Amino acid sequence: MRGRGVLRLLIVLVSLVACRGPVVYPTPTPTVPEATTPSVAVGRTPTPEISPVATAFPTADPGAGFAYGFNVAWRGDEEGEEFNRRTATLVREAGFRWIRFQVRWESLEPRPGEWDFRPLDRVLPIYQEAGLFVLASVVAAPEWARDPNGGIVKDPATFREAMRRLASRYRGRIQAWEIWNEQNLARELHGPVRVEPYCALLRAGYEGVKAGDPTALVLFGGLTPTGVNDPAIAMDDVSYLDAFYRLEGGACARYFDILGVHANATLNPPDTLWPNEPGPGPGWRDHPSFYFRRVEQLRAVMERYGDRRPIWITEFGWTTANPAPGYEYGQYVSESQQADYLVRAFEIARTRWPWVTGMFVWNLNFSTIVGPDDEKGPWSVLYPDWSPRPAYRALRAMPKSP
């Protein structure tokens, strides 16, 4: 959730442009997943307006399973086996079955056609042996593939081929692919924030994944919650999502199975939401971007366009005292509150949001691999020595519904 610092630049939300008529999504022809593919809810409502262009979407009984997940730090070097095994063990001991980590395209293919699969080849068998399912967030176009005019990639076909290659190679070991991360932040794009380039990237990624592994899930990349509307910095997540659904009459919205979202609650308890149920403060309370329940407003955009597909919250959490600029709110969250808030967030989703079928805590173990001044450490549910913080203990004890 590297976009959290942008929240300091909060400005007034721009008014949403009037919506076009609802777009309702087609009922796909079911495919039979491989044994390694977990049950995931991907239900939709029929429509004649939009139809899939690639292979049939994976489907499952909406009540068949919930993805309990952690965002994890991982090591792909030759000396990383012990680190990765320790990570996998702690995920399983907490009763979670999913992990999410980033895959940097620029590291795997630094030059056209020259691939280095060794990092993934080292870590994925460890996760598979532990019985874990993997959501890979693909980010960071290599310099040779970037669009100098700020379009993420110069030729989407290069990304399509990259995703086809990855999905084919790791079929059965990576069950879900998230196409990019926080694409409403300029720094994630190497240029100004625009919706059109992401539409092209998402389509290419979707088609590539389905060509390489028709059973794999494809996620819309999680947007970071921010009220900023300056293309040179960021675009508000709700405004961005609405613009995405309106683009080309909704044509872009066919290219994912699950909508990924990020929820940053700053210092606010999970039940609160501005303006009717604001958090206690001090500060970070006067805009819905500061609340876990911001997810409800993203869901409202989906439903406005007739989309009933599920949401996965691919990053959410509460930081305790944090030394990094922009994260001062962490000083108002104790370790016991972090634990309580995380458990309550799962409870809200499981009891009030039937459309959320997966949640990934930010984060499990970055504290063990980053320095004391790195913002990612205080979000972790482990201490730097791998011992459990109260949050890990609370999540481990939390009932896990199917």
C-alpha positions in Angstrom: 0.0 0.0 0.0 2.7 2.4 -1.0 0.1 5.1 -1.9 -0.8 5.8 1.6 1.5 8.8 1.8 -0.6 10.4 -0.9 -3.4 10.7 1.5 -1.7 13.7 3.0 -2.4 15.6 -0.2 -6.2 15.1 0.2 -8.3 17.5 -1.9 -12.0 17.7 -2.5 -13.5 14.9 -4.5 -14.5 15.8 -8.0 -18.1 15.2 -8.8 -18.7 12.0 -10.7 -19.8 12.4 -14.3 -23.4 11.2 -15.0 -23.4 7.5 -15.5 -24.5 5.6 -18.6 -27.0 2.9 -18.3 -26.1 -0.2 -16.3 -23.9 -2.8 -17.9 -24.7 -6.3 -16.8 -22.2 -9.1 -17.3 -22.7 -12.4 -19.2 -23.1 -15.8 -17.6 -19.9 -17.6 -18.6 -19.6 -21.3 -19.6 -18.1 -23.1 -16.6 -14.7 -24.6 -16.8 -13.4 -27.4 -14.6 -10.5 -26.2 -12.6 -7.5 -28.3 -11.8 -7.2 -30.0 -8.5 -4.8 -27.3 -7.3 -7.3 -24.5 -8.0 -9.3 -23.4 -4.9 -13.0 -22.7 -4.9 -13.6 -19.0 -5.5 -16.9 -17.2 -6.0 -17.1 -15.5 -9.4 -20.8 -15.0 -10.0 -22.3 -12.7 -12.6 -25.6 -11.4 -14.0 -26.5 -12.1 -17.7 -26.5 -9.3 -20.3 -26.4 -9.1 -24.1 -24.2 -6.0 -24.0 -20.8 -7.4 -23.1 -19.5 -10.9 -23.7 -16.1 -12.5 -22.9 -13.5 -12.5 -25.6 -11.1 -15.1 -24.2 -11.7 -18.5 -22.7 -14.6 -19.1 -20.3 -14.2 -17.5 -16.9 -13.7 -19.9 -14.0 -16.8 -20.2 -11.8 -17.7 -21.7 -8.5 -20.5 -21.8 -6.0 -20.5 -18.4 -4.3 -20.6 -20.0 -0.9 -17.8 -22.5 -1.7 -14.9 -20.7 -0.2 -13.2 -17.6 1.2 -9.6 -16.6 0.4 -7.9 -15.8 3.8 -4.6 -14.3 2.8 -1.4 -12.5 3.8 0.8 -10.2 1.7 4.2 -11.6 2.2 7.8 -10.6 1.7 9.7 -13.4 -0.2 13.2 -14.1 -1.4 14.2 -15.5 -4.8 17.9 -15.7 -4.2 19.8 -18.9 -3.6 20.0 -18.3 0.1 16.3 -17.6 0.5 14.9 -21.1 1.1 14.8 -20.9 5.0 13.1 -17.5 4.8 10.5 -18.7 2.4 9.8 -21.9 4.4 9.4 -20.0 7.6 7.0 -17.6 5.9 4.9 -20.5 4.5 4.8 -22.2 7.9 3.5 -19.1 9.7 0.8 -18.6 7.0 -0.4 -22.1 7.5 -0.2 -21.9 11.3 -2.4 -18.8 11.3 -5.1 -20.9 9.4 -4.7 -18.9 6.2 -4.3 -20.6 2.8 -3.5 -17.7 0.4 -0.5 -15.5 0.0 0.0 -12.4 -2.3 3.3 -11.1 -3.4 4.6 -8.9 -6.2 6.2 -10.1 -9.4 8.3 -7.4 -11.0 8.3 -7.9 -14.8 11.4 -5.7 -15.1 13.4 -8.2 -13.0 12.1 -11.3 -14.9 12.6 -9.9 -18.4 15.2 -7.2 -18.2 15.8 -7.4 -22.0 13.3 -8.5 -24.6 13.0 -12.3 -24.6 15.7 -12.8 -22.0 13.9 -14.4 -19.0 15.2 -15.2 -15.6 12.7 -17.5 -13.9 15.0 -18.6 -11.1 13.5 -16.5 -8.3 10.0 -17.8 -8.9 11.2 -21.3 -9.6 12.9 -21.3 -6.1 10.0 -20.0 -4.1 6.8 -21.5 -5.6 7.6 -25.2 -4.9 7.9 -24.2 -1.2 4.4 -22.6 -1.2 3.0 -25.5 -3.2 4.5 -28.0 -0.7 2.8 -26.1 2.1 -0.5 -26.3 0.4 -0.8 -22.5 -0.2 -2.5 -20.7 -3.0 -0.8 -17.8 -4.7 -2.1 -14.4 -5.9 0.7 -12.8 -7.9 0.6 -9.0 -8.5 2.5 -8.2 -11.6 4.0 -4.7 -11.7 6.9 -2.7 -13.1 7.3 -2.8 -16.9 11.0 -3.1 -17.9 12.4 0.1 -19.4 12.5 -1.4 -22.9 8.8 -2.0 -22.8 7.6 1.3 -21.3 5.7 3.9 -23.3 7.8 7.2 -23.2 4.5 9.0 -23.5 3.2 7.6 -20.2 1.0 4.7 -21.4 2.4 2.0 -19.0 3.6 -0.1 -21.9 4.5 0.9 -25.5 2.9 -2.2 -27.1 0.3 -4.1 -25.0 1.2 -7.2 -27.1 4.5 -7.5 -25.2 2.6 -7.7 -21.9 0.1 -10.2 -23.3 3.0 -12.4 -24.3 4.7 -12.0 -20.9 1.5 -13.0 -19.1 0.9 -15.9 -21.4 4.4 -17.2 -20.7 4.1 -16.7 -16.9 0.7 -18.3 -16.7 1.7 -21.2 -18.8 4.9 -21.9 -16.9 3.3 -21.6 -13.4 0.0 -23.3 -14.2 -1.2 -25.0 -11.0 1.4 -23.1 -8.8 0.0 -19.5 -9.3 -3.8 -19.6 -9.1 -4.6 -15.9 -9.5 -2.9 -13.0 -11.3 -3.5 -9.3 -10.3 -2.8 -7.0 -13.2 -0.8 -4.1 -11.8 -0.9 -2.4 -8.5 -2.4 1.0 -7.5 -2.6 2.2 -11.1 -4.2 5.4 -9.9 -0.8 6.5 -8.7 1.4 8.3 -11.2 4.6 6.7 -9.8 3.2 3.2 -10.6 2.8 4.2 -14.2 6.0 6.2 -15.0 3.7 8.9 -16.2 0.4 10.7 -15.5 -2.7 8.8 -14.4 -5.0 8.0 -17.2 -7.6 5.2 -17.4 -7.2 4.3 -21.1 -3.7 2.8 -20.9 -4.7 0.6 -18.0 -7.7 -0.7 -20.1 -5.3 -1.8 -22.8 -2.9 -3.3 -20.2 -5.7 -5.2 -18.5 -7.1 -6.6 -21.7 -3.6 -7.8 -22.7 -3.0 -9.3 -19.3 -6.3 -11.0 -19.2 -5.9 -12.5 -22.7 -2.4 -13.6 -21.9 -3.3 -15.3 -18.7 -6.2 -17.1 -20.2 -4.1 -18.3 -23.1 -1.5 -19.7 -20.8 -3.8 -21.1 -18.1 -7.6 -20.9 -18.7 -8.3 -22.0 -15.0 -6.4 -19.1 -13.5 -8.2 -16.1 -12.0 -7.5 -12.5 -13.3 -7.9 -9.6 -10.9 -8.4 -5.9 -11.7 -5.4 -4.2 -10.0 -6.2 -2.8 -6.5 -6.6 1.0 -6.5 -5.1 3.0 -3.6 -7.7 5.0 -1.6 -6.9 8.7 -2.1 -9.0 11.8 -2.5 -6.3 13.4 -4.7 -7.3 14.3 -8.3 -4.1 15.5 -9.9 -3.0 13.3 -12.8 0.6 14.1 -12.0 0.2 12.6 -8.6 -2.9 10.4 -8.3 -6.6 10.0 -9.1 -9.3 9.3 -6.5 -10.0 5.6 -6.5 -13.8 5.9 -6.8 -13.5 8.4 -9.6 -11.0 6.2 -11.4 -13.3 3.1 -11.1 -16.3 5.0 -12.4 -14.3 6.3 -15.3 -13.1 2.8 -16.0 -16.6 1.5 -16.3 -17.7 4.4 -18.5 -14.7 4.0 -20.9 -15.7 2.7 -24.3 -19.2 2.0 -23.1 -18.0 -0.5 -20.5 -15.9 -2.6 -22.9 -12.9 -2.7 -20.6 -14.9 -4.2 -17.7 -15.0 -7.7 -19.4 -11.3 -8.3 -18.8 -11.2 -9.5 -15.2 -12.8 -12.1 -13.0 -12.5 -10.4 -9.6 -12.2 -6.7 -8.7 -9.1 -6.1 -6.5 -9.3 -3.2 -4.1 -7.1 -1.7 -1.3 -8.5 -0.4 1.9 -6.4 1.9 4.1 -8.2 2.8 7.4 -5.4 5.1 8.8 -6.2 5.3 12.5 -10.0 4.7 12.2 -11.8 1.6 13.6 -13.2 -0.6 10.9 -16.9 0.2 11.6 -16.5 3.9 11.1 -17.1 5.9 7.9 -17.2 9.7 7.2 -19.5 11.6 7.3 -22.2 9.8 9.2 -20.0 7.6 11.4 -16.7 9.4 11.6 -13.6 8.0 13.4 -12.3 9.4 16.7 -9.3 11.4 15.3 -7.2 13.3 15.8 -7.1 14.0 12.1 -7.5 11.6 9.1 -11.2 11.5 9.6 -12.9 13.9 7.2 -12.9 11.9 4.0 -14.0 8.4 3.2 -10.6 7.5 1.8 -9.4 7.2 5.4 -11.7 4.4 6.2 -11.9 0.6 5.8 -15.5 0.9 4.7 -14.4 2.9 1.6 -14.8 -0.6 0.0 -18.5 -0.1 0.2 -18.3 2.9 -2.1 -16.2 1.0 -4.7 -18.8 -1.7 -4.6 -21.5 0.9 -5.2 -19.7 1.8 -8.5 -19.7 -1.8 -9.6 -23.4 -2.2 -8.8 -24.3 1.1 -10.5 -23.1 -0.6 -13.7 -24.8 -3.9 -13.0 -21.6 -5.8 -12.1 -22.2 -8.5 -9.5 -18.7 -10.1 -9.6 -16.9 -10.4 -6.3 -14.3 -8.2 -4.7 -11.0 -9.3 -3.1 -9.5 -6.8 -0.7 -5.9 -7.5 -1.8 -4.3 -5.0 0.7 -5.7 -3.8 4.0 -4.4 -3.2 7.5 -3.5 -0.8 10.3 0.0 0.4 11.0 1.2 1.0 14.6 3.7 3.8 15.3 5.5 4.4 12.0 8.7 6.5 11.4 8.0 7.2 7.7 6.7 10.6 6.7 3.0 10.4 5.8 2.2 7.7 8.2 2.0 9.7 11.4 -1.5 8.3 12.1 0.2 5.0 13.2 1.1 6.6 16.6 -2.6 6.5 17.5 -3.0 2.8 16.9 -1.8 0.5 19.6 -0.7 -3.1 19.0 -3.9 -4.4 20.7 -6.0 -2.1 18.5 -4.3 -3.3 15.4 -5.2 -6.9 16.4 -8.8 -6.0 17.2 -9.3 -4.0 14.0 -8.0 -6.7 11.7 -10.3 -9.3 13.2 -13.2 -7.0 13.1 -12.5 -6.2 9.5 -12.8 -9.9 8.6 -16.0 -10.1 10.6 -17.6 -7.2 8.8 -16.7 -8.7 5.4 -18.0 -12.1 6.3 -21.2 -11.0 7.9 -22.2 -7.9 5.9 -20.4 -8.0 2.6 -21.3 -11.2 0.7 -19.7 -9.8 -2.4 -16.2 -9.9 -0.7 -14.8 -13.4 -1.1 -11.1 -12.8 -0.3 -9.0 -10.6 2.0 -5.2 -10.2 2.2 -3.8 -8.6 5.3 -1.0 -6.0 4.7 1.3 -7.5 5.8 2.7 -10.7 7.4 6.5 -10.4 7.6 8.0 -7.3 5.9 9.3 -6.3 9.4 11.8 -9.2 9.1 13.4 -8.0 5.9 13.3 -4.1 5.9 15.1 -1.6 8.1 13.6 0.2 11.1 12.8 3.4 9.1 10.9 1.5 6.3 7.2 2.2 6.4 6.3 -1.4 5.6 7.6 -2.8 8.9 5.0 -1.4 11.4 2.1 -2.9 9.3 3.5 -6.4 9.9 1.8 -8.8 12.2 5.2 -10.3 13.2 8.1 -8.6 15.0 11.5 -8.3 13.2 12.7 -11.5 15.0 9.7 -13.4 13.6 7.9 -13.6 16.9 4.1 -13.0 16.8 2.7 -9.6 17.5 -0.8 -9.5 19.1 -2.3 -9.1 15.6 -0.9 -12.4 14.5 -2.1 -14.2 17.6 -5.6 -12.7 17.1 -5.7 -13.7 13.4 -4.6 -17.2 14.3 -7.3 -17.5 16.9 -10.0 -16.0 14.6 -12.6 -18.5 13.4 -12.2 -19.2 9.7 -15.5 -19.8 7.9 -15.3 -21.8 4.7 
